[in-house]
Amino acid sequence: MRINQIIRSLNFFLTPTLIFGLTALYFTASYGLAETQLWFNGFHNATLDQLMPIYTYLGDGLVFLVLIPFFLMFKRRALLALVFSGIMTLLFSSALKAYFNEPRPIKYFQEVEGIELRQVPGVKAHYNHSFPSGHTTAAFAAWGVLAYFCRRKSLSLLFFALASGVAFSRIYLNMHFLRDVGAGAFLGAFIAINAVYLSSKIKSPWANATWFKSRA
């Protein structure tokens, strides 16, 4: 299978992802790193304070394990793609975070702006390795792979909404800038495409078999 075929199959996931990522980078470039973060920091309420620390786990590394039961409905190749996406997420995200080593919003505002951002009660603050957002990368990678194998437009849009919700949660919790989640969305989509591509190159009969034999 070719990359362009995978991209066409993921059109209803990748198109809104492209729009989301470009919009995030556009507003960051237009209004600045600090201004966009302060704008988001002004929106908070008790309900979101309870919901966002939980919702953000849809982009935690454990999301790859949580999604395994869904992938058992497809051929074994699908689960291989999920495994590949998890490995690539870890490698790319860790390498880029170490390379750029950008301060997270809380540290940035303390050192550069002299401003103390609002912190959601009970959420542990992090200070380094802001770019790109690892949670956002994992969300778009994992849900993107699932979107490919589901092959339904409505589900692709739903999975995009779930992934973009993770991106919002990272900004809401002041763990990342808008720039970070935009880059994470692009990186996650890139990983999803290539994970599917790699899995398609495995010609073993085992990969083409289903996990459970149907009963006559």
Protein Blocks (a to p, Z undefined) as FASTA:
>chain_A
ZZklmmmmmmmmmmmmmmmmmmmmmmmmmnojklmmmmmmmpccfklmmmmmmmmmmmgm
klmmmmmmmmmmmcfklmmmmmmmmmmmmmmmmmmmmmnopacfklmmmmmnopacddde
hiacdfehkbccfklmmmmmmmmmmmmmnopaklmmmmmmmmmmmmmmmmmnopacfklm
mmmmmmmmmmmmmmmmmmmmpmbfklmpcfbdcdZZ
